[in-house]
Amino acid sequence: MSLEGPILLTGARGSLGEQIQKIWSAAGIKIIATDRAELDITNLELVDKLVGELKPTVIVNAAAYNNVDGAEDPALYQIALAVNATGPTNLALTAKKYGAKFIHLSTDYVFSGVSNPVTVGEIATIGYKETANPHPINAYARTKFLGEEAVREVGGEYYLVRSSRLFGPLGSSPDVKESFVHLMLRVARERPLLKLVNDEWGCPTYTPHLATALLSLLTKPYPFGIYHLVNAGGGLTWYDFAKKIFALAGITTPIESVPGTVYSRPARRPGNVTLIQTRGPKLPSLDQGLSEFIHLLPNPSSD
Ligand SMILES: NC(=O)c1ccc[n+]([C@@H]2O[C@H](COP(=O)([O-])OP(=O)(O)OC[C@H]3O[C@@H](n4cnc5c(N)ncnc54)[C@H](OP(=O)(O)O)[C@@H]3O)[C@@H](O)[C@H]2O)c1
C-alpha cells in the first residue's frame, strides 16, 4: 500500500527522527519534518494550527525528553512531563480531530523490570509482551507512561510503539543523547578498564531498522494498538552488549561485570525490561544491526 498525503514528523533532528526522515523520504514519502523550533509539541494551540493547515494523513512523534537521570530533578521533571506527556496528548487530540493516524514512540522503561526475574544466562527470553501492565519506577518513565495513557485515552487511529536502548547515527539536535555504542567506543579509548552493569536487561535496537519497521506498520497495514519493535534476539545486559560491540569493533579494553548498585545514579533503573514482540513487523537481529552500524563508523578501534 502506498501512503497518500504528507506526513508530519516531530523530533526530526533527534536520532530516530533523522532516520525516519531519511528512510521514509527514500521510499518516496512526503515528510514535513519539524523540530522544537518549528513545532513545540507542548503548545496545543501551535499543534492544532499546524495540523489544521497541513492536514497530514499521519503524524509521527519522535520528539521526547530522554534524560533519565535529569528527569529526577524537580525543575527538569516539569520539562520532561510537558514533552513526554502533554506533547503526545496534544498530538493525539489533533490527529483525532483532523483524521490523521498517529504513531507515538515509548520505552521499555515504562515497565518495572522486577516482576519478571531472569534466571537464564546471557539472553533473557522472559520479559514484557505488548499486553503487560506498565509500572514505571523512575521519573522519566512516569512521564513516558503518562504519555502512553493519554494516547490510549484519546483513542483514534494510533500505533503506540515501545522500543529500547536505541543506537545508530546521532541526530543533529544540540541536546542529542549519546547512545551506549557511542559511549563505549569513546570510553574504551580513555580508560584502562571498564566496569559494566550486568543485571539490567534490555533489547538494544538499531534506529534505521526501527524506522523501517515503523513504515511497515503503515504500509502493510497492521491493526492499530500497542507494538513492541526491537531488534530480534532477546534481551541482554549492558555488559553483554559491550562485549558484542568490542568484538565487532576490534577493541581489546578489558571489561568487568558489576551490579547496577556500583554506580550511584539519580534515577532507579529497572532490572529486566526485555520487550517480547508478538505482533507487527519483525526487525533483523541485534547482531545484524550492530554490525551494520559499526561498519558505518570510521575505524572504531584506532585512536
Ligand atoms: N534513546 C533511547 O535509547 C530510547 C529508548 C527507548 C525509547 N526511546 C524513544 O524513542 C523516541 C526517539 O528517541 P531519540 O533517542 O531519537 O530522541 P532524541 O535523539 O533525544 O531526540 C528527541 C528530539 O525531540 C525534540 N524535542 C524536545 N522537546 C521538544 C518539544 N517541546 N517540541 C518538539 N520537539 C522537541 C528534540 O529537539 P531539539 O533539537 O530542539 O532538542 C530532539 O530533536 C522517543 O520517544 C524516546 O522516548 C528512546
The ligand as a Gaussian input file, in Angstrom:
#p B3LYP/6-31G(d) Opt

LIG

0 1
 N       17.178000       6.838000      23.043000
 C       16.788000       5.693000      23.561000
 O       17.599000       4.872000      23.995000
 C       15.315000       5.336000      23.590000
 C       14.914000       4.115000      24.158000
 C       13.555000       3.771000      24.141000
 C       12.626000       4.629000      23.580000
 N       13.040000       5.817000      23.061000
 C       12.036000       6.720000      22.485000
 O       12.271000       6.874000      21.100000
 C       11.914000       8.194000      20.679000
 C       13.074000       8.838000      19.929000
 O       14.187000       8.936000      20.809000
 P       15.584000       9.567000      20.351000
 O       16.648000       8.924000      21.172000
 O       15.684000       9.566000      18.863000
 O       15.394000      11.065000      20.867000
 P       16.443000      12.288000      20.769000
 O       17.571000      11.954000      19.865000
 O       16.723000      12.711000      22.178000
 O       15.580000      13.399000      20.051000
 C       14.486000      13.990000      20.670000
 C       14.011000      15.146000      19.795000
 O       12.874000      15.710000      20.445000
 C       12.929000      17.104000      20.214000
 N       12.141000      17.856000      21.204000
 C       12.399000      18.009000      22.526000
 N       11.451000      18.799000      23.072000
 C       10.586000      19.126000      22.084000
 C        9.400000      19.908000      22.028000
 N        8.898000      20.530000      23.109000
 N        8.751000      20.012000      20.826000
 C        9.240000      19.415000      19.728000
 N       10.373000      18.657000      19.712000
 C       11.022000      18.522000      20.890000
 C       14.401000      17.443000      20.320000
 O       14.563000      18.690000      19.699000
 P       15.751000      19.744000      19.957000
 O       16.636000      19.532000      18.777000
 O       15.134000      21.090000      19.905000
 O       16.339000      19.418000      21.273000
 C       15.034000      16.257000      19.597000
 O       15.143000      16.510000      18.215000
 C       11.473000       8.926000      21.965000
 O       10.079000       8.838000      22.127000
 C       12.134000       8.126000      23.063000
 O       11.476000       8.246000      24.303000
 C       14.365000       6.193000      23.041000

